[in-house]
Amino acid sequence: MTSSATPSSAATASTPGPVGPGATPSSSATTITTPTATATHAVASPPPSAAGRGDVSADVRVFIAVAATLDAAGTPITQAGVSAASPQAGALLASGRARMSGDALQVYVGYAGGVQATIDALSSAGARVETTSAADRLIQASIPLRALAKVGVLPSTDSLRLPDYGITAR
């Protein structure tokens, strides 16, 4: 980080770099100017905001970010490690809104193309397909956290989100 005292009348921020479908995460510089100082930080651009032709839910993006964090630290992906690395992911798991088995997260994959081609692409990414619904154009699968970002940008993927689980009264 570099910092220098420079007078300025307004705060400004700029973040160059690609963001959105087809964008690749990269390092870019963000400059923040305040009335008293200018600072430049190297930051990673956010992951792509959309799936192949659809959308990756905010909850699934949390798990994609956790996988990147754990990978960068050389830490194995486990439910305990995910919970420790991200309070938000830990809360999703503890509440039952998200379910993991080993290093895989259970998700719904909305698909645009043929179901078999999508199943083949998911399997190639290491996913374990659990069930399909042709009427809803959904595939339920357990996908390794490291593969979630890849699955999210498959051409046949319309959406990637956590499943809707039934809630029972206690």
Buried (B, 14 or more C-beta within 10 A) or exposed (E): EEEEEEEEEEEEEEEEBEBEBEBEBEEBEBBBBEEEEBEBEEEEBBBBBBBBBBBBBEBBBBBBBBBBBBEEEEEEBBBEBBBBBBEBBBEBBEEEBBBBEEBBBBBBBBBBBEBEBBBEBBEEBBBBBEEBEEEEBBBBBBBBBBBBBBBBBBEBBBBBBBBEEEEEEE
